Amino acid sequence: MPIIVLFLLGTANFAIHKAVLESGHPLVGTLPAALRARGGRLSLLFEFLMLLASMLLTANGWPTAAWVYGFYSVLNAITGWLLLTERF
């Protein structure tokens, strides 16, 4: 069950990440060019590796990894909301 929840959180994180990259927010322009190149593929790869690591650790008996990724997802959602609604 935790793996399914992590997968759903990962899907939401990818959607938020891509929306922020495409938003044109001035803060995105301050990222290094390597993270913005080709639609942000390098930053999306980093997002994938974080999800993969948390899923593998959780599947191998490290439930704390799921909690850490859940906390990261909450922070990601709040940050995405702030940037996409132009409150920051």
Protein Blocks (a to p, Z undefined) as FASTA:
>chain_A
ZZmmmmmmmmmmmmmmmmmmmnopaklmmpcfklmgghilmmmmmmmmmmmmmmmmmmno
paklmmmmmmmmmmmmmmmmmmmnopZZ
